[in-house]
């Protein structure tokens, strides 16, 4: 059955959508449109709609209590809100049950839960089934050269602890890699394959389902960094076939301080906790402890309760708008962004030139200029972007640059904001006198 194209976002509807965000409502209310900030940094942190801010505030003001602790009606109501958010997130990402969703501080924390847990399993601190995570000399952990540090450093350290070898899929001249590149790197020694669904530098979309199938055939566990996909495109982890996945609330219109680890039930059950304490246990003696089943096994101590409630509200907001429609809207914006960059001499687009092969963002290197100088000039024009290595130093090193300037969009982004970025980029070339060199 053919999928009907998502309806375009009419100007009046876009205005109504932006009005739901206090940040954008304030910007759009300025009499001087040139003074309004053009927010193009959602890949780092997205703005939040009032419904998310209100949900967290309302919980704190009227329903705050210690979840899963005690038998009072207040605790029951707070726990219901907390677990209701878990169920909403599970539905949003295609988990079969809420128990497949583990709360974390952020995606970095979620990835570390997996890596540290596997380390515990290899240190003799496993639980039933942990032998499937055994690592040692001769085994390999595979990543890509394009990974965010959060999906690289934990695996470096796990390899050092266990004696396994860390290998990587190299990127090509434009910073991309392919299914064939991954196939060449995967082998019968691969035990873990960790990679990003969408690169936070190139915007490249990985063929996740095919990669998961390759890893499964090799007997490897897949760990997906989904930070740049869950906020922007429809995602179904079960259908994709990944074993673990991580993403953050603050990139998907939700609060800071809340992240999510998704896992297949049998793998979560076999993963020991790396952080231990209250709420994660069933029985404790002076000699040892027994742990709760997932997800509570991994949620020791007081949890980010109001943040989870806020993330549940963010999921509701995105579901109401429709992720298919969000993806279609953002594709239009990325096409405009890439076209503007391509028409600007002296500016190098990192990643695929075809906008159909990227999602949500575009990073550039400006010939003759440091990214920080570009970013400062853009900031003076009211264009807010991200500059630096974007926590992906090996990728930038492979591209032959130290840093880049990244513009990223969300459903709330306007065509005018994209155009302001392109105009400001060209203005930077003129201002610093490198236009002729272009």
C-alpha positions in Angstrom: 0.0 0.0 0.0 1.4 3.4 -1.0 1.9 6.0 1.8 0.1 9.2 1.3 2.4 12.3 1.3 2.2 14.3 4.5 0.2 17.6 4.1 2.3 20.7 3.8 2.5 23.1 6.7 0.5 26.2 5.8 1.8 29.6 7.0 -1.1 30.0 9.5 -0.5 26.5 10.9 3.2 27.2 11.3 2.4 30.4 13.1 0.1 28.5 15.4 2.7 25.8 16.0 5.3 28.4 17.0 2.9 30.1 19.2 2.8 26.9 21.3 6.4 27.5 22.3 7.0 30.5 24.6 10.5 31.0 23.1 9.2 31.3 19.6 6.1 33.2 20.6 8.4 35.9 22.2 10.6 36.0 19.1 7.7 36.3 16.7 6.2 39.0 18.8 9.2 41.4 18.3 8.4 44.4 16.3 11.9 44.4 14.7 12.0 41.1 12.9 15.7 41.5 12.3 16.2 41.4 16.0 14.4 38.1 16.5 16.7 35.1 17.0 16.8 32.5 14.3 17.2 29.3 16.4 19.0 26.7 14.3 20.5 24.6 17.1 17.8 22.0 17.8 20.3 19.2 17.2 22.0 20.3 20.5 18.9 21.3 22.5 15.4 21.9 21.2 13.0 24.5 22.6 10.0 23.3 24.6 6.3 23.9 24.0 4.2 25.3 26.9 2.5 21.9 27.3 5.8 20.3 28.3 6.7 23.2 30.7 3.3 23.1 32.2 3.2 19.3 32.7 6.5 19.4 34.6 5.5 22.5 36.6 2.0 21.1 37.4 3.5 17.8 38.6 5.9 19.6 40.9 3.3 22.0 42.2 0.4 19.5 42.7 1.6 15.9 42.6 5.2 15.7 43.7 5.9 12.6 45.8 8.4 9.8 46.1 7.5 7.3 43.4 7.5 3.6 44.2 8.1 4.4 47.8 5.2 4.0 50.3 1.6 3.2 50.1 -0.1 6.7 50.3 -2.5 7.9 47.7 0.0 10.7 46.8 2.7 8.2 46.1 0.4 6.2 44.0 -0.7 9.2 41.9 2.9 10.3 41.4 4.0 6.7 40.4 1.1 6.5 38.0 2.3 9.7 36.3 5.9 8.5 36.2 5.0 5.1 34.8 2.5 6.6 32.4 5.3 8.6 30.9 7.3 5.4 30.5 4.4 3.8 28.7 4.0 6.8 26.4 7.7 6.7 25.4 7.5 2.9 24.9 4.6 3.4 22.5 6.4 6.2 20.7 9.5 4.1 19.8 7.8 0.8 19.1 8.6 -1.0 22.3 6.3 -4.0 23.0 6.2 -3.2 26.7 7.0 -0.3 29.0 9.5 -2.5 30.8 11.8 -2.1 27.8 12.3 1.5 28.6 14.9 2.5 31.2 15.1 6.0 32.5 18.6 7.6 32.4 20.1 11.1 32.9 20.6 11.5 29.1 21.6 9.4 26.1 25.3 9.4 27.2 24.2 7.9 30.5 22.0 5.4 28.7 24.9 4.2 26.5 27.1 3.9 29.6 24.5 1.8 31.3 25.0 -0.8 28.5 28.8 -0.5 28.3 29.4 -0.5 32.1 26.9 -3.3 32.6 28.7 -5.5 30.1 31.9 -4.6 32.0 30.3 -5.8 35.2 29.3 -9.0 33.5 32.9 -9.6 32.5 34.2 -8.7 36.0 32.3 -11.7 37.6 29.3 -9.6 38.6 26.8 -10.9 36.1 23.3 -12.1 36.5 21.5 -15.0 34.9 22.2 -14.9 31.2 25.2 -12.5 31.4 27.5 -15.0 29.7 26.2 -13.8 26.4 28.1 -10.6 27.0 31.4 -12.3 27.5 34.4 -10.4 26.0 38.0 -11.2 25.8 41.1 -11.4 23.7 40.2 -12.2 20.1 36.7 -10.6 20.4 36.0 -7.2 18.7 33.8 -4.2 19.4 32.9 -2.3 16.2 32.0 1.4 16.0 32.2 3.9 13.1 34.6 6.7 12.7 31.7 9.1 12.6 30.5 8.4 16.2 29.7 11.0 18.8 32.1 10.6 21.7 29.2 9.2 23.8 29.1 6.2 21.5 32.8 5.8 21.3 34.6 6.4 24.6 32.5 3.9 26.6 33.4 1.2 24.0 37.1 2.2 24.1 37.1 1.7 27.9 35.2 -1.5 27.7 37.7 -2.9 25.2 40.6 -1.8 27.5 38.9 -3.6 30.5 38.2 -6.8 28.7 41.0 -7.2 26.3 38.7 -7.0 23.3 39.8 -5.1 20.2 38.1 -1.9 19.2 37.7 -1.6 15.5 35.9 1.1 13.4 34.2 1.5 10.0 36.2 4.3 8.3 34.4 7.2 6.8 34.9 8.4 3.2 36.1 11.8 2.0 32.7 13.4 2.7 32.4 11.9 6.2 29.9 9.2 5.2 30.0 5.4 5.3 27.9 2.7 3.7 26.3 -0.7 4.3 29.1 -2.3 2.3 31.7 -0.6 4.5 30.1 -2.0 7.6 29.8 -5.4 6.0 33.5 -5.4 5.3 34.3 -4.6 8.9 31.9 -7.0 10.6 33.1 -10.6 11.1 32.7 -13.6 13.3 34.7 -12.0 16.1 32.4 -8.9 16.3 30.5 -9.0 19.6 29.2 -5.5 19.8 28.3 -3.1 16.9 27.6 0.5 18.1 26.6 3.2 15.6 24.4 6.3 15.2 21.0 6.2 13.4 21.7 9.7 12.1 25.1 11.5 12.4 25.1 14.7 14.4 27.6 16.1 12.0 26.8 14.9 8.5 23.1 14.1 9.0 23.7 10.8 7.3 20.9 8.2 7.8 22.3 4.8 8.5 20.5 1.7 7.1 19.7 0.5 10.6 17.5 -2.6 9.7 20.1 -4.0 7.3 22.9 -3.3 9.8 21.1 -5.0 12.6 20.5 -8.0 10.4 24.2 -8.2 9.5 25.2 -7.9 13.2 22.7 -10.5 14.2 24.0 -13.0 11.6 27.5 -12.4 13.1 26.3 -12.9 16.6 26.9 -9.3 17.6 24.8 -7.1 19.8 23.7 -3.8 18.2 23.7 -0.5 20.2 22.0 2.4 18.4 22.6 6.1 19.1 19.1 7.4 18.2 19.6 11.0 19.5 19.1 12.6 16.1 16.4 10.2 14.8 13.8 9.9 17.5 13.1 13.7 17.5 12.8 14.0 13.8 11.5 10.8 12.1 9.1 7.9 12.9 11.1 5.3 14.8 10.2 1.7 15.6 13.1 0.0 17.4 11.4 -3.4 17.3 10.9 -3.2 13.6 14.5 -2.0 13.1 15.7 -5.1 15.0 18.2 -3.3 17.2 19.1 -4.7 20.6 19.7 -1.5 22.5 19.0 2.2 21.7 19.5 5.5 23.5 18.1 9.0 23.1 17.7 12.2 25.1 14.7 14.2 26.1 16.2 17.6 25.6 16.5 17.1 21.9 12.9 16.1 21.4 11.1 19.1 23.0 11.5 17.6 26.5 13.3 18.5 29.6 17.0 18.3 30.4 18.1 15.6 32.8 16.1 12.7 31.3 17.3 10.1 28.8 16.1 6.8 27.6 17.6 3.4 27.1 15.6 0.9 25.1 16.5 -2.8 25.2 15.2 -6.1 24.0 13.7 -7.8 27.1 16.0 -10.8 27.1 19.1 -8.6 26.8 18.0 -6.2 29.6 17.3 -9.2 31.8 20.9 -10.5 31.1 22.6 -7.1 31.7 23.8 -6.5 35.3 23.5 -3.0 36.8 26.6 -0.9 37.0 25.1 1.5 39.6 23.5 0.0 42.6 21.5 1.2 45.6 17.9 1.8 46.7 15.0 0.7 44.6 17.0 -1.5 42.3 17.1 -4.5 44.7 14.8 -7.2 46.1 17.0 -8.5 48.9 20.1 -7.3 50.6 22.3 -9.0 53.2 25.7 -8.0 54.5 27.2 -10.4 52.1 25.4 -9.5 48.8 22.3 -8.3 47.0 19.7 -9.5 44.6 18.3 -7.2 42.0 14.9 -6.2 40.6 14.0 -7.2 37.0 14.4 -4.4 34.4 13.8 -1.6 34.2 14.0 -0.9 38.0 17.3 -2.8 38.2 18.9 0.1 36.3 17.1 2.9 38.2 18.8 3.0 41.6 18.1 6.0 43.7 15.7 8.9 43.3 14.7 9.2 39.7 14.1 12.3 37.5 10.4 12.1 38.0 9.2 15.5 36.9 11.5 15.3 33.9 10.0 12.0 32.9 6.5 13.5 33.1 7.6 16.3 30.9 9.1 13.9 28.4 5.8 12.1 28.3 4.1 15.4 27.5 6.7 16.0 24.7 5.8 12.6 23.2 2.2 13.5 23.3 2.9 16.8 21.5 4.9 15.1 18.8 2.3 12.4 18.3 -0.4 15.0 17.9 1.5 16.8 15.2 2.6 13.5 13.6 6.1 12.3 13.1 5.6 11.5 9.4 4.5 15.0 8.9 7.4 16.3 11.0 9.8 14.4 8.9 8.3 15.7 5.7 8.3 19.3 6.9 12.0 19.1 8.0 13.0 17.5 4.7 11.7 20.6 2.9 13.8 22.8 5.2 16.9 20.6 4.8 16.5 20.8 1.0 16.4 24.6 1.3 19.4 24.6 3.6 21.5 22.3 1.4 20.6 24.3 -1.8 21.7 27.5 -0.1 25.0 26.1 1.0 25.7 24.6 -2.4 25.2 28.0 -4.0 27.7 29.6 -1.7 31.3 29.3 -3.0 34.0 28.7 -0.4 31.6 26.8 1.9 32.1 23.0 2.1 29.1 20.9 3.1 30.0 18.0 5.3 28.2 14.7 4.5 25.9 13.8 1.6 25.2 16.4 -1.0 21.8 14.8 -1.7 19.4 16.2 0.9 17.3 13.0 0.7 20.2 11.1 2.4 20.3 13.4 5.4 18.0 14.5 8.2 17.6 17.7 10.2 21.0 19.3 9.9 23.8 20.6 7.8 27.4 21.3 9.0 29.8 23.3 7.0 33.5 24.3 6.9 34.3 27.7 5.5 37.5 28.0 3.6 39.9 30.3 5.4 37.8 30.8 8.5 37.7 29.1 11.9 34.3 27.9 12.8 34.3 30.0 16.0 34.7 33.2 13.9 31.9 32.1 11.7 29.7 31.3 14.7 30.5 34.7 16.3 29.6 36.6 13.2 26.3 34.6 12.8 25.5 35.3 16.5 25.9 39.0 15.9 23.3 38.6 13.1 20.9 36.8 15.5 21.5 33.4 13.9 22.0 30.8 16.6 24.0 27.7 15.5 26.5 25.2 17.0 30.2 25.5 16.3 33.1 23.2 17.3 33.8 19.5 16.8 30.3 18.5 18.0 31.8 15.8 20.2 33.0 14.0 17.1 36.7 14.8 16.9 37.7 11.6 15.0 35.2 12.4 12.3 36.4 16.0 11.9 40.0 14.7 11.9 39.1 12.3 9.1 37.6 15.3 7.2 40.8 17.2 7.6 39.3 20.0 9.7 39.3 20.8 13.5 35.7 22.1 13.7 32.6 23.1 11.8 29.5 25.2 11.9 26.2 23.3 12.2 22.7 24.6 11.5 19.9 22.3 12.5 16.1 22.5 12.1 13.0 21.3 13.8 9.3 21.4 12.8 9.1 24.9 14.2 11.9 26.3 11.9 10.8 28.7 9.3 12.1 29.2 5.7 13.1 32.8 6.8 15.4 31.4 9.5 17.1 29.1 7.0 17.5 32.0 4.6 18.9 34.2 7.3 21.5 31.5 8.0 22.6 31.4 4.3 22.7 35.2 4.1 24.7 35.5 7.3 27.1 32.8 6.1 27.7 34.8 2.9 28.1 37.9 5.0 30.8 36.2 7.1 32.8 35.6 3.9 32.5 39.2 2.9 33.2 40.5 6.4 36.4 38.5 6.9 37.6 39.2 3.3 37.7 35.6 2.1 35.0 35.9 -0.5 37.6 36.4 -3.3 39.5 33.3 -2.1 36.3 31.3 -2.5 
